[in-house]
């Protein structure tokens, strides 16, 4: 779809929207803060434009500027926006109101922010045609119901009668999309619409958005930090940095022949097929995004760019410069024709030392965690019910090993983490840490040594620090709790060493959390987790809230500390691309069960458990040479309070018709050993498993065009078999090592 332009429902010769040299500022008590500068882009009928960049680069501000939703302090200070040929700056408030929500619609990141919790879904959907098209209530209901069917929601009549809180996150987002499309807008703005969703739900939403774009001929501006999503949904891309567009062009041109160092930095920061924590480590972008009032002269990216040349890159303001041979491809870099795109940044690691796992440190055997939920006469039930959060969990983690635990929300990952940390106690089974069983001992009854031996790095760094205490005092407080050091001076010295360990300046000792960026706060979280020489660290989505360049730095930091301390890490995540890069072994969970486990190579190669196959197909991969099998799971994960009979995955599995005697629906499958410790909870026969093909392959024709030998491996076997093609000099830069 990336090259094809969708056919619009109403053919128009000119662009749907033209943004010319747009500048937006926010006016505060401290004065004017430029948020967007000299931004230009054009979106044609039926075309999808992706805007990517780090937090604070101005992506969302562009969308809000188009909607004229900049609050009281935001103002367009330069340039203009033309919608269907009309200058929006010259339109009256009444004309703007007629366009907003009608011809231009917006879908926000958090669906509940767009839904009224006190109104039924049907009423909210009906408001759109009632207000914009002045139709009857009967016609409004008919249109709303039809659109609910279009966004592929089950039981549309029931959905219309439901309140928002009665729907899952993915269902809420589909309702918001339906609401946006009810007026058949010419332009749809999507601001990180899938960030808060599970990867399988995200795949369904992306598939839906692409299909609806083709069906209704809607043009789209897709704001995201996920390059893989942009590849799957968009025709063209604009990369933003510090308020400016730094590169723009067709998806294939920018992805395969990037011509701005920041774009290259983004690609080097993400774990693409072939990236490996030992042989091809990620390279993070050094430094941080400059504050608006501290932007440098000339190139904004100059202070972080290893291609920077004094007197050239900072001589004057840099315009967008055309890239020869690529129509519509522009870069805000004066040196892109001189740069050696194969060159590594100074100090970048080419390889990391491989560490062999040692003896088992953590053993979990037949662990079960059930919750009893009391009945309530108010809600029509007087009987208590049981929630089976974890069901017969068994696996092992060795010294220096990273075991990833993956699965959708509600599969029991976090419950397992709570049992390990003593925040919950197990219903049955055993958890052995070293030589000590800890499954029945709550954290309040654990010894200091046990508590310090198993620590956690949380998902959201903002919620784990006390805003009124300095960074140094919070680390010292942890050291006191763990009985580390005999004196205040000892503990302060150890705190400074921990700041060194997580690569933060010692001057941060006196800073408050509000003075730190998200990545810096997460580093403090890592420092506290390792303060007591933890044997096991449970990392719960530790990089999902961070920008991609910061993700790379924190991921590499965790790996470095693990190598140094020989720590065992349980890495909880839904992002399988990060898991592929970081994990030695993978445990796949679904509805409280482990449905598959094995080495990373085994999990990422056929045969797969059907759920693992769907997870792999849902990974957005930012590589134009990759071809993926397309699997979109229907329905939501069932409730743990009312699980299906038989196999936990049978309600969403496309393979169950291949299993005789209704076994999938009546009996829980036995654990099948696929060889070398590769386990799967599935009824599928060996001959069916043997016919499974790789989910991810490389396009032979694309690879040949990029200078790859014909006999290069194409299937993705061990570790994305045979890695991605290596391009010769002058072609697409190698993504992780130059």
N, C-alpha and C positions, 0 to 999 in steps of 0.2 A: 504494500500500500504506500510505501514511502515515496515512490516516484510518481505514482498515479495521483492525479488531481481529481477529486470527487466531482460528479456532475451536480451542479446546484439545481434546486427545484425551480428557481426563477433566474434564468440566464441574465447575467449582467456583464457588460463589456469591461467596465472599469473595476478597480479594486473595491472590496467591501470596506476596508479601512486603510487609510494612509496616515502614518504618524511621521511628521517632518520636524526634525531638530527639536524634539520636545524636551523642555526643562521644567522640573517641578521642585519647589522648595517648601519647606515647613518653617513658619515664622513663630518663634518662641521668645520667651523673655531674654534669652541669650542672643537673640538676633536670628538672621536667616540661616537655615541649614539646607543646603542643596541636596536633594535626594536622588533626582534623575537629571542628567545633563546630556544634551545633544543626542537624544535617542530617536532613531528613525527605523521604521519598518513598514512593510506593505503586505497586506493579506488579501489574496485574490478569492473570488467566489469558490466555495467548496474546499478551500485550502486550510491546512492546519499548521500553525506556527508555534514552535516550542520556545519558551524563554527559560534559560537555566542560569544558575549562579549560586553563590553562597548566600546565607542569611545576611540581610542588610545591603544587598547589592542593588535593590530598587525594583525587583521583578514585580512584586505585588503592587507597588506604587504606580507602575505603568498601567496595570489593570484598573486600579481605583481611579486613575486619571481619566481613562477612557469612560468610566461610568460617572465621572464628575462626583465622586464620593470621597473627597479628600478632607472631610471634616472642616472645622472652622479655621484651622491653622495651616492647612495645605493649599497651595495655589500654583496654577500653571503660570510660570514666569517667562516662558519663551516657546517658540514653535507653535505648531497647530496640529489638530487631529481632524481629519476629514472622514466622515462616515457616509458611504454611498454617494461620494462627490460633494457633500455639504460640509462646510466648516462648522464643527460643533461649537466653536467659540462664539459664533454669530447667532446661535439659536437661542430663543427665549426659554425661560424656565418651563413654560408649558410644553414647548416642543421637545425639550430634553426629557420631561416626564413621560411623554408619549413614546420616546425611543427606549428609555430605561425599562428593563423588565419585559419589553415587548419585542423590539427589533434587536436589542442587545441584552443578553441575559448572562448572569454570573453564578457560578457554582463555587462555594467556599470550601475550605479545608475541613471544617467541622460541621457535619450536617445538622446537628442539633441547634447550631447558632442560626440556622435558616428556618427552623420549624417552631411553631407555637406549641408548647407542651400542653396547653389547655384546650386545643382544638383538634378535632378528628382530622385525619389525613385527607379524607375526601373533601371536607369543607375548605381546607387550605388549597388544595389543587383547583377546586371550582372557582376560587377567587380570581384566578388568572383570566379565564375567558369572560367571567362576569364583569370584571373591571375594564379589561383592555378591549374586548370585542362586544360588550353589552348584549350578550346572548341570554336566553332564558335559562332558568335553573335546570330544566330537563336537558337542554343542549349542553350546558356546562358539565353536568354529571356524566353525560355520554362521552364527551371529549376527555374528561379526566379518567374515566374507566378505561377508555381505549389507550390512553398514554401509559397507564399503569401496566396494561398488558404489553405495550411496546418495550417497557424497561424490564420485561421478563420477571415480574414478581408473581409468586404463587398465590392462588386464590384471590384475584383482584378485588372482588366484592368485600371480602373480609378485610383486606388492606385498607380499603376506603373507610371502613367503619372503625378502624383502629386508631388509637392515640400514638404519637411518635415513640413514647417510651416502651410501647409493646412490640416494637420492631428492633431487629438487630442493627448494628452499625452499617453493614452493607445494604440492608433494606432501606434504612433511612437515607443513605446517599443516593440510592436509586429513586426514591421519592423526590429528593431535591433535584435530580436530573430531569425527572418527569415534569416537575414544576417549571424548570427553566425552559423546557422544550415545548410546553403547551401553547405558547404564543408563536411557535415556529419562528424563532429569531434568526436573523441573517448572520449574527455573530454571537458565539458562545465563548465566554471567558471562564476558564477552569483554573482555580488557584489551589494547587496541591490537593486535588480532590480525592486522592487515594492514600495519603500519607498515614492516616490513622487506621487503615484497614489491613486485615490479614492479606498475605500474598496471594492466596487463592481467590479471595473476594476481590482483591485488586485486579487480578487477571480477568475476572468476570466483568468488572466495571469498565476496564480498558476495552475489552471486546465489545461491550455495549456501546460505549462512546464512539468507537470507530464505525460500528454498524449504523447507529443513528445518524452520524455525520453523513454517511453515504445515502441513507434513506431520505433525509430531509434536506440535503444539500447545504448544511450549516457550515459556515467558516468557523474556525476555532483558534483561540490563543490559549495554549496549554502552559501554565506556569509550574515548574517543577525543579527539584534539585536532582532528580533521578534521570540520568542520561539514557538508561535502558528503556524507560517509559517513553521518553521523547522519541527514541528510534522507532518504537512500536506504534506510536499514535500520530506522528507529525510528518509533514512533507519538507518543512524547512525549520531551521533553528537559529536563534539569536542567543549568544552567550554574553551575559552581563557581568561586570565587575565594578564595584564602587560607584554605582550610579550611571555607568556608561555601557553601551554596547561595544564589546571588544572584537567580536567576530560574528558574522552572519552568513548564511548560505544554505544551499540544499543539504539535506541530511547526509547524503553520501559524500559530498564534497568536504564538509566540515569533519565528519567522522573519519574519513579515510585520508584526508590531506589537511589536517588542522594547521592553521597558519597564525596562531597567536599562542605565546608561551603559557598563558593562563588556561586556555583550552587544553593544551597538552598536559598541564599540571593536574587538571580535573581527571583526565583519563588515566594518568599514572597513579592517582589516588584510589581508584576503584579496582576491586579484584575481578578482572576479566578472565575468561577461560585461559588457562596456561599460567596465570599468576600463581606463585608458590611461595610460602613463607620462608622456605630455605633457599631455593635456587633462583627465584625471581621475586624478591620482596617488593612491597608497595613503596612508592616514593611520595611522601607528603609535601605539600607546598609550605615552605618555611614562612615564619612571620604570621601576621594577621591582617585582616581587612582594615584599611586606614579609617579613622573616624572622619566624618564629613568635613570638619574644620582643620583636619591635619593632612588633607590630600596633598601629595607631592606635586611639584611642577612637572609638566610634560606627562609622561606615561604614569597613570595611577598604579600600575602593577610593578613599576620599576624597582622599588625597594625589596620586592620578593622574587625578582626575576634573575636567574643566573646568566641570562644573555644581555643584561643591562650594560650599556656603554655610556660613561660620563660625557656630557656635552653633546650627545646625540639623542638619547632617549629622554633627556630632561631639558632639551634646548627650547622647546615651545610646545604648545598644545598640539596633540596629534589627531588628525582627522581619520575617518574610515578610508582605507586605501584598497582599491580593487585588486583582487588576486587574478593574475593573468591566466587565461585558459579556463576559468570557471565563471560562467555567467551568474551574476548576483552574489558572488562570494567576496566579502570584504573583511579586512582585518585592521584593527587600530594598533598597528605595530609598524614602525619605520624600518625595521631590520629583518622582516620575515624572509626576504630573498637571500640574506647573508647568513642566517642562522644555521648552525649545524644541528639539525633536529635529532641527531643520534646522540648528542652529547649529554652526559649525566650531570646533574647538579653537583657542586663540590660536596664531598662528604657522603654522598648517597651510597648505600650498600648495594653491591652487586650480588652477594650471596650472604646467607646466614649459616652459622654452624648448625648442623643437624644434631639434635639431642635424642638419644635412644631412651624410651621409657624404661623405668626401673620396676621395682616390686609394687604390688597392689597397695594403694593407700586407702581407698574407699571401696567397700563392697556393699551392694544393695541386693537383698535376696527376698523375693516374694513379698515386696512391700505393698501394703494396702492402706489407703487412707479414706475412710468413710466419714461423712458428716450427717448427723441426725438433724432434720429440719422439723421443728414443731408444727403441728396442725393449727388451724385458726378457724373458729366458727364464722368470723367476719368474712373470710374468703371461701366459705363453703366446704371446709375440710376440717375434721376433728382428729384425723389420724396423722401421726408423724410420718415423714418420708425420709429415705436415705439417699444422699448424694454420694455416688462412687467417684471420687475425684482421682484416685490412683488405684489401679487394679493390677495385682501381681507384677510389680516392677522389679526387674532383676538386671543389673549390669555392674561393671567393675571399672574403676579408674586407677591408673598406675602413676607412679612418680614421674613428673615432667611431662605428663600426657595431657592433651586437650581433648575432652569429650564434649561434643556439641549435642544439645538436646533441642530438637526442632519440632514444630507443630503449630497449629492455629491456636488462637485465643480459646481458652476453655478446654484445652486438651490435658491439663494437669501439670504443666511445666512448673508454674510458680508454686503450686501446692507441694510438689516434690522438693523444691528449694526450701520452703518453709519447714518441712519435716527435717531436712538436713541441718538447718540452722537452729532447730529447737523452738521455732515459733509455733510449731504444731507437733503433736506426738503421733506416731503411727498407730493405726488400728490393729495391724498385725505385720509379721515379717520382721526383717532385721536390717539395720544400717550399722556397718562396722567401720570406724575411723581408726586406722592403725590396728591396735589390738582391742579396742574398746567399743562396746555396743552402745549406741547413742539414740536409738529410735524411740525410746520411751522416756527420755530425759529432756524436759523442757529447758529452755535457755537459762531460766532463773535458777535451775538446780545444777547446771553444768559448772565444772571447775573453770577457773580463769584460763588454764592451759587449753582445755577443750574449746572454749569460746574463741580464743585467739587462733586456734589451729584451723578453724573453718570460718571463713569470712566472706562477705558479699560486696560486689560492686553493683550498684543499682542503676536502673535505666535512666532515671531523671536526676542529673547532678544538682539541679536547683533545689530539690526537696530534701537533700541529705545533709545540708550545711546550715548551721545556725547563723542567720543574717546579722546578728548583733555581736558576734565574736570574731576575732581575727583568725586567719587561716592557721597561723602557728599555734595559737592557744587550743584550737580544736584538735590538731594532731597530737599535741602534748597531752590533752585530756584522754585521748585514746591510749596513749602510751602508759599513762597512770593506771587506767583500767586494766591494762594487760601486764602490770607490774614490770614494765621495762625501764631499766635505769634505777640507780639508787638515790640520785639527787636531782634537783631541778636542772642543774647544769648538764647532767648526763642526758636527761630527757630532751633538753633543748638541742644538744648536739645531735642526738638521734633524729630529731625532727628536721634539722637542717640537712642531714644525710638523706632523709626520705624525700625532701624537696629536690635534692640532687638526683635521686633515683628516678623520679617522675619528670625530670628535665624541666624544672621550674626554677627561676632565679630565687636565691635565698632572700632577696628583698621582699618577696611575697609573704614572708612571715607576718608582717604587720598589716597586710591588706585584709579588707572585709570581703565576703563573697560577692557583694554587688559590684566590686571593682574588677571582677574576673569574667572572662568570656566563658561560654558553655564548655569548651574543650579544656580550659584551665580548671574549672570546677570539677570536671570529671577526673582530671589528674589528681586533684586533692582526694577525691573518693578512692582512687586507686592507692594513693599513699597511705590512707587510713586502713584499707583492707590488708596491706602488707606490713603494717606497723608492728604486729606481733609475730612476724615470721610465720605466716599462715602456711599450713601444709596443703590445704584445699581452698581455692577461691571460686565462689559461685558468681559468675558474671551474668547478670540478668539484662539482656538487651543493652550492653554497656555503650554501644556506639549509635544506636538507632535514632537518638535525639540530636545527633551532631551533624554538621556539614560534612560533605564527602572528604574534603581535604583534612579536616580535623579527625574524621573517622580513621583515616589512614595512619595519622600520627598516634592516636590512642591505641589502635590495634597493634602497631609495631611496638609501642611502649609495653603493652601487656606481654607480648612475645619476648621482648628483651628481659623483662623482670622474671618471667617464668624460666627462661634459660639460666639466668644467674642464680635464682633461688631454688631451682628444681621443683617448682610448685606444680601441683595438680590443678587443672582448671576445668570447671564445668561451665560451658559457654551456652547460655540459653538464648535462642534467637529464632526469628522466622525468616531471616535473610539468608537463603542458601548459598548465595554467591560469597558472602563473608564466611559462612561455615565451610565451604569448599576450600577456602584459602587458609583458614586458621586451624581446622580440626584434624586430629589424628584418627579419631573414631566418631561415629555419629549414631545417636539414638533418636529414632523417629517416633513421636507420640501422637495418639489420636484417641480422644474421648477416654483418657485415663489409662489406656493400654500402650505398651511398646509394640508397634506393629512391624518395625524393622530395626535392626542394628547391625553394625559391622564397621570395617575400616572405611575411611572416606572414599577410597577408590572403589570399594565394593558397593557402597550406597549410590555413587554417581554413575555406575555402570549397570547395564541390564545383567540379570533379571532384577526387576524392581517389584516391591509391593505396590499395588495399584495407587495407594495414597502417595507414596514417595514419588511415583511417576508423575502424578498431578502436581505435586509441589515443585518438582524440577521444571516442568513445563511452564510454571507460573513465574519463574525467575525472569525479570526483564534484563537482558544482556546487551550492553552498549557496544556491539560488534556487528558490523554489516555483513561479515562473512558467515555468521552463525545462522543455521536453519533449525528451528525448534518444532517438535511435535506439538500440535495445538490441542490441549485438553483443558476444558473449562468445567469445573465441578458444578453440578446443579445443587441447589438447596444449601442450607446452612448446617453447621455441625449440630447434631442433636443435643438435647439437654441431658446433663449428667444425672438429673433427677428422674428422667424417664428415658433411659437409653434403649436402643433397639435390641431385639433378641438376636442371638447368633453373633456374627462378626460385627464389631462396632462400626465398620466402614460400609456395611452392605447397603445402606440407604442411599449412598452417593456413588457406588462402584459400578463402572461400566462393564466389568468382567464377570459379574456374578451369574450371568446367563450361561457361562461356559462351565459352571460347576453343577454336577447332577444332584438330584434328590433334595433340592432346596436346602442344602447344607449351610449355605451362607446365611440364610434367614433363621435357621433353627439352632445351630450349634456354634459355639466359639471355636475358631480353628486352633489346632495344635501348633506349637512353635516348631517351624520347619527349619532344619539346618541345611543351608545352601552350600556349605563347605567353608573351611577355614574360619569358622566363627561367625559367618554371615547368617543371621537369623531373620525369619520372616513369619508373621502371624497371618497365614493365608491358606485358603483351601485350593488354590490353583494348582493344577497338575504340573509335573515337571516338563512335559512337552509344550505346554502353553508358555511357561516361564522361559523355555529355551528359545522360543520364537520372538521374544520381546526385542525391539530395536532400540538403539540409543535415542534418548529424548533430544539431545543436542548434537548436531553435526555441522560440518563446515561446507560452504558452497564451493564446489570444485571450480566452477567457472569464475567466481569472484576471486578465489585464491590464485587461479592461473593469471588473471589480469593483474594481480598484485605481485607477481613474480615468484609464485610458489611452485615447486616441482609437481608434476602430475602424480608422482607416486607418493606424495606426502599423505600421511594418515588422515582420513576424513571422519571416521566415526569417533564419537567421544567415548573412549574406554576409560582406563584408569586415569583419574584426574583430568577429565576432559581430554580423552585420548589424543595423544600426539599434539597437544597444545595448539595454540593458534599459529597461523602461518607467520614466518618471519619475512618481513618485506625488505627489499634492498634499499640502499641509501637513496633518498629522494622520494621514496614512496611513503606510505603511512608510517609514522614513527613506531618503533616497538613500544608496546604500551607500558611495560613495567621495568624495562632495563635500558631505556634510552630512546 
